[in-house]
Amino acid sequence: MNVKVGQKEDRQLMTGLYTVADVYCCECNEVLGFKYERAYEETQKYKERKYFIEERTIVKENL
């Protein structure tokens, strides 16, 4: 999956405040999810530099 990362922004999510960046498909520019850039809560630091891809955006294609 080829993706590009958008601008960083702070978002309040269910588990705390994070700096995240949307992740886009390189071919169609659809938002696929986001990347955790920074976690402000110490207990959530393990999420940094990890991706959250929404399942609804993934399509299996028969080639």
A tleap script that builds the chain and sets N, CA, C and O, in Angstrom:
source leaprc.protein.ff14SB
mol = sequence {
  NMET ASN VAL LYS VAL GLY GLN LYS GLU ASP
  ARG GLN LEU MET THR GLY LEU TYR THR VAL
  ALA ASP VAL TYR CYS CYS GLU CYS ASN GLU
  VAL LEU GLY PHE LYS TYR GLU ARG ALA TYR
  GLU GLU THR GLN LYS TYR LYS GLU ARG LYS
  TYR PHE ILE GLU GLU ARG THR ILE VAL LYS
  GLU ASN CLEU
}
set mol.1.N position { 0.856 -1.168 0.000 }
set mol.1.CA position { 0.000 0.000 0.000 }
set mol.1.C position { 0.901 1.230 0.000 }
set mol.1.O position { 1.718 1.403 0.904 }
set mol.2.N position { 0.756 2.071 -0.997 }
set mol.2.CA position { 1.534 3.297 -1.077 }
set mol.2.C position { 0.708 4.442 -0.518 }
set mol.2.O position { -0.397 4.718 -0.987 }
set mol.3.N position { 1.259 5.104 0.489 }
set mol.3.CA position { 0.543 6.190 1.147 }
set mol.3.C position { 1.434 7.413 1.251 }
set mol.3.O position { 2.659 7.333 1.161 }
set mol.4.N position { 0.772 8.557 1.446 }
set mol.4.CA position { 1.494 9.786 1.753 }
set mol.4.C position { 0.879 10.371 3.017 }
set mol.4.O position { -0.306 10.184 3.292 }
set mol.5.N position { 1.700 11.076 3.775 }
set mol.5.CA position { 1.296 11.616 5.070 }
set mol.5.C position { 1.042 13.113 4.925 }
set mol.5.O position { 1.841 13.836 4.329 }
set mol.6.N position { -0.090 13.570 5.484 }
set mol.6.CA position { -0.467 14.976 5.401 }
set mol.6.C position { 0.113 15.816 6.530 }
set mol.6.O position { 1.067 15.415 7.197 }
set mol.7.N position { -0.479 16.988 6.731 }
set mol.7.CA position { -0.052 17.944 7.753 }
set mol.7.C position { -0.331 17.411 9.154 }
set mol.7.O position { -1.322 16.716 9.379 }
set mol.8.N position { 0.546 17.739 10.083 }
set mol.8.CA position { 0.345 17.363 11.484 }
set mol.8.C position { -0.651 18.317 12.127 }
set mol.8.O position { -0.676 19.512 11.829 }
set mol.9.N position { -1.485 17.754 13.030 }
set mol.9.CA position { -2.422 18.575 13.800 }
set mol.9.C position { -2.742 17.871 15.108 }
set mol.9.O position { -2.669 16.645 15.194 }
set mol.10.N position { -3.094 18.639 16.118 }
set mol.10.CA position { -3.496 18.061 17.397 }
set mol.10.C position { -4.962 17.656 17.323 }
set mol.10.O position { -5.800 18.400 16.815 }
set mol.11.N position { -5.263 16.455 17.843 }
set mol.11.CA position { -6.645 15.960 17.904 }
set mol.11.C position { -6.887 15.339 19.265 }
set mol.11.O position { -6.037 14.636 19.811 }
set mol.12.N position { -8.061 15.613 19.797 }
set mol.12.CA position { -8.503 14.984 21.032 }
set mol.12.C position { -9.228 13.705 20.647 }
set mol.12.O position { -10.314 13.758 20.070 }
set mol.13.N position { -8.641 12.563 20.958 }
set mol.13.CA position { -9.246 11.267 20.676 }
set mol.13.C position { -9.755 10.669 21.983 }
set mol.13.O position { -9.579 11.266 23.045 }
set mol.14.N position { -10.374 9.513 21.918 }
set mol.14.CA position { -10.967 8.911 23.119 }
set mol.14.C position { -9.946 8.649 24.218 }
set mol.14.O position { -10.281 8.727 25.401 }
set mol.15.N position { -8.718 8.345 23.851 }
set mol.15.CA position { -7.699 8.000 24.852 }
set mol.15.C position { -6.758 9.148 25.180 }
set mol.15.O position { -5.774 8.950 25.892 }
set mol.16.N position { -7.040 10.343 24.676 }
set mol.16.CA position { -6.212 11.491 25.031 }
set mol.16.C position { -5.921 12.402 23.852 }
set mol.16.O position { -6.491 12.259 22.771 }
set mol.17.N position { -5.013 13.347 24.092 }
set mol.17.CA position { -4.611 14.318 23.080 }
set mol.17.C position { -3.396 13.793 22.332 }
set mol.17.O position { -2.445 13.301 22.939 }
set mol.18.N position { -3.436 13.901 21.003 }
set mol.18.CA position { -2.355 13.408 20.150 }
set mol.18.C position { -2.056 14.423 19.056 }
set mol.18.O position { -2.923 15.206 18.667 }
set mol.19.N position { -0.833 14.403 18.568 }
set mol.19.CA position { -0.508 15.051 17.304 }
set mol.19.C position { -0.562 13.946 16.266 }
set mol.19.O position { 0.145 12.944 16.376 }
set mol.20.N position { -1.404 14.132 15.259 }
set mol.20.CA position { -1.599 13.110 14.229 }
set mol.20.C position { -1.480 13.751 12.851 }
set mol.20.O position { -1.527 14.973 12.710 }
set mol.21.N position { -1.326 12.910 11.848 }
set mol.21.CA position { -1.316 13.358 10.457 }
set mol.21.C position { -2.148 12.376 9.646 }
set mol.21.O position { -1.969 11.163 9.756 }
set mol.22.N position { -3.058 12.901 8.834 }
set mol.22.CA position { -3.858 12.024 7.980 }
set mol.22.C position { -2.954 11.297 6.995 }
set mol.22.O position { -1.923 11.818 6.572 }
set mol.23.N position { -3.364 10.075 6.637 }
set mol.23.CA position { -2.635 9.245 5.682 }
set mol.23.C position { -3.534 9.087 4.458 }
set mol.23.O position { -4.703 8.719 4.578 }
set mol.24.N position { -2.975 9.368 3.279 }
set mol.24.CA position { -3.724 9.360 2.025 }
set mol.24.C position { -3.205 8.294 1.068 }
set mol.24.O position { -2.020 7.963 1.078 }
set mol.25.N position { -4.090 7.767 0.250 }
set mol.25.CA position { -3.709 6.872 -0.842 }
set mol.25.C position { -2.958 7.693 -1.889 }
set mol.25.O position { -3.399 8.782 -2.255 }
set mol.26.N position { -1.835 7.181 -2.368 }
set mol.26.CA position { -1.049 7.884 -3.391 }
set mol.26.C position { -1.768 7.948 -4.735 }
set mol.26.O position { -1.531 8.868 -5.519 }
set mol.27.N position { -2.637 6.991 -5.008 }
set mol.27.CA position { -3.305 6.950 -6.310 }
set mol.27.C position { -4.571 7.795 -6.364 }
set mol.27.O position { -4.769 8.547 -7.319 }
set mol.28.N position { -5.440 7.681 -5.343 }
set mol.28.CA position { -6.737 8.371 -5.403 }
set mol.28.C position { -6.873 9.515 -4.396 }
set mol.28.O position { -7.881 10.221 -4.410 }
set mol.29.N position { -5.893 9.709 -3.534 }
set mol.29.CA position { -5.883 10.775 -2.519 }
set mol.29.C position { -6.980 10.646 -1.468 }
set mol.29.O position { -7.287 11.624 -0.787 }
set mol.30.N position { -7.577 9.469 -1.318 }
set mol.30.CA position { -8.586 9.252 -0.279 }
set mol.30.C position { -7.896 9.110 1.075 }
set mol.30.O position { -6.830 8.503 1.180 }
set mol.31.N position { -8.518 9.680 2.113 }
set mol.31.CA position { -7.985 9.527 3.468 }
set mol.31.C position { -8.201 8.084 3.898 }
set mol.31.O position { -9.327 7.589 3.883 }
set mol.32.N position { -7.122 7.410 4.282 }
set mol.32.CA position { -7.192 6.009 4.702 }
set mol.32.C position { -7.207 5.860 6.216 }
set mol.32.O position { -7.668 4.845 6.737 }
set mol.33.N position { -6.713 6.851 6.911 }
set mol.33.CA position { -6.592 6.812 8.363 }
set mol.33.C position { -5.653 7.911 8.801 }
set mol.33.O position { -5.634 8.992 8.213 }
set mol.34.N position { -4.868 7.637 9.840 }
set mol.34.CA position { -3.919 8.643 10.308 }
set mol.34.C position { -2.711 7.990 10.951 }
set mol.34.O position { -2.713 6.796 11.247 }
set mol.35.N position { -1.683 8.792 11.160 }
set mol.35.CA position { -0.454 8.351 11.809 }
set mol.35.C position { -0.315 9.113 13.121 }
set mol.35.O position { -0.439 10.337 13.154 }
set mol.36.N position { -0.056 8.378 14.204 }
set mol.36.CA position { 0.217 9.009 15.490 }
set mol.36.C position { 1.629 9.582 15.447 }
set mol.36.O position { 2.593 8.828 15.320 }
set mol.37.N position { 1.766 10.884 15.549 }
set mol.37.CA position { 3.080 11.514 15.576 }
set mol.37.C position { 3.569 11.714 17.010 }
set mol.37.O position { 4.741 11.494 17.314 }
set mol.38.N position { 2.650 12.135 17.891 }
set mol.38.CA position { 3.027 12.390 19.285 }
set mol.38.C position { 1.848 12.096 20.197 }
set mol.38.O position { 0.712 12.469 19.901 }
set mol.39.N position { 2.124 11.426 21.306 }
set mol.39.CA position { 1.127 11.189 22.353 }
set mol.39.C position { 1.516 12.047 23.551 }
set mol.39.O position { 2.672 12.029 23.975 }
set mol.40.N position { 0.575 12.787 24.092 }
set mol.40.CA position { 0.863 13.655 25.232 }
set mol.40.C position { 0.810 12.903 26.554 }
set mol.40.O position { 1.482 13.281 27.513 }
set mol.41.N position { 0.007 11.830 26.610 }
set mol.41.CA position { -0.090 11.012 27.819 }
set mol.41.C position { 1.039 9.984 27.833 }
set mol.41.O position { 1.273 9.304 26.834 }
set mol.42.N position { 1.725 9.872 28.940 }
set mol.42.CA position { 2.855 8.938 29.052 }
set mol.42.C position { 2.431 7.494 28.761 }
set mol.42.O position { 3.189 6.734 28.157 }
set mol.43.N position { 1.224 7.116 29.188 }
set mol.43.CA position { 0.758 5.736 28.996 }
set mol.43.C position { 0.412 5.425 27.537 }
set mol.43.O position { 0.195 4.264 27.188 }
set mol.44.N position { 0.361 6.439 26.695 }
set mol.44.CA position { -0.003 6.254 25.290 }
set mol.44.C position { 1.181 6.422 24.336 }
set mol.44.O position { 1.001 6.379 23.119 }
set mol.45.N position { 2.378 6.610 24.868 }
set mol.45.CA position { 3.577 6.842 24.050 }
set mol.45.C position { 3.861 5.693 23.078 }
set mol.45.O position { 4.483 5.913 22.039 }
set mol.46.N position { 3.423 4.487 23.394 }
set mol.46.CA position { 3.678 3.336 22.521 }
set mol.46.C position { 3.023 3.503 21.143 }
set mol.46.O position { 3.405 2.809 20.200 }
set mol.47.N position { 2.057 4.395 21.010 }
set mol.47.CA position { 1.364 4.606 19.740 }
set mol.47.C position { 2.141 5.506 18.776 }
set mol.47.O position { 1.838 5.547 17.584 }
set mol.48.N position { 3.127 6.216 19.284 }
set mol.48.CA position { 3.862 7.153 18.436 }
set mol.48.C position { 4.492 6.441 17.238 }
set mol.48.O position { 5.046 5.349 17.365 }
set mol.49.N position { 4.393 7.083 16.077 }
set mol.49.CA position { 4.926 6.583 14.799 }
set mol.49.C position { 4.183 5.354 14.276 }
set mol.49.O position { 4.672 4.677 13.372 }
set mol.50.N position { 3.014 5.061 14.834 }
set mol.50.CA position { 2.202 3.941 14.350 }
set mol.50.C position { 1.024 4.496 13.537 }
set mol.50.O position { 0.629 5.651 13.695 }
set mol.51.N position { 0.483 3.651 12.675 }
set mol.51.CA position { -0.607 4.043 11.786 }
set mol.51.C position { -1.927 3.445 12.255 }
set mol.51.O position { -1.966 2.330 12.776 }
set mol.52.N position { -3.004 4.198 12.066 }
set mol.52.CA position { -4.363 3.718 12.290 }
set mol.52.C position { -5.063 3.796 10.935 }
set mol.52.O position { -5.388 4.884 10.460 }
set mol.53.N position { -5.289 2.648 10.321 }
set mol.53.CA position { -5.938 2.587 9.015 }
set mol.53.C position { -7.368 2.098 9.216 }
set mol.53.O position { -7.593 1.037 9.798 }
set mol.54.N position { -8.330 2.876 8.732 }
set mol.54.CA position { -9.731 2.508 8.879 }
set mol.54.C position { -10.047 1.330 7.966 }
set mol.54.O position { -9.762 1.362 6.769 }
set mol.55.N position { -10.632 0.301 8.539 }
set mol.55.CA position { -10.920 -0.929 7.796 }
set mol.55.C position { -11.816 -0.676 6.587 }
set mol.55.O position { -11.664 -1.334 5.558 }
set mol.56.N position { -12.731 0.254 6.699 }
set mol.56.CA position { -13.669 0.523 5.597 }
set mol.56.C position { -12.975 1.070 4.357 }
set mol.56.O position { -13.555 1.054 3.272 }
set mol.57.N position { -11.742 1.554 4.499 }
set mol.57.CA position { -11.036 2.137 3.353 }
set mol.57.C position { -10.224 1.119 2.568 }
set mol.57.O position { -9.700 1.437 1.501 }
set mol.58.N position { -10.112 -0.094 3.078 }
set mol.58.CA position { -9.294 -1.114 2.425 }
set mol.58.C position { -10.180 -1.979 1.532 }
set mol.58.O position { -11.193 -2.521 1.973 }
set mol.59.N position { -9.783 -2.093 0.290 }
set mol.59.CA position { -10.552 -2.853 -0.693 }
set mol.59.C position { -9.649 -3.910 -1.295 }
set mol.59.O position { -8.529 -3.622 -1.715 }
set mol.60.N position { -10.147 -5.144 -1.333 }
set mol.60.CA position { -9.393 -6.218 -1.975 }
set mol.60.C position { -9.716 -6.193 -3.463 }
set mol.60.O position { -10.880 -6.169 -3.863 }
set mol.61.N position { -8.673 -6.199 -4.262 }
set mol.61.CA position { -8.842 -6.132 -5.701 }
set mol.61.C position { -8.297 -7.397 -6.331 }
set mol.61.O position { -7.172 -7.802 -6.039 }
set mol.62.N position { -9.079 -8.025 -7.192 }
set mol.62.CA position { -8.609 -9.211 -7.919 }
set mol.62.C position { -7.804 -8.752 -9.121 }
set mol.62.O position { -8.302 -8.006 -9.965 }
set mol.63.N position { -6.576 -9.193 -9.194 }
set mol.63.CA position { -5.718 -8.766 -10.307 }
set mol.63.C position { -5.586 -9.829 -11.342 }
set mol.63.O position { -4.900 -9.633 -12.345 }
savepdb mol mol.pdb
quit
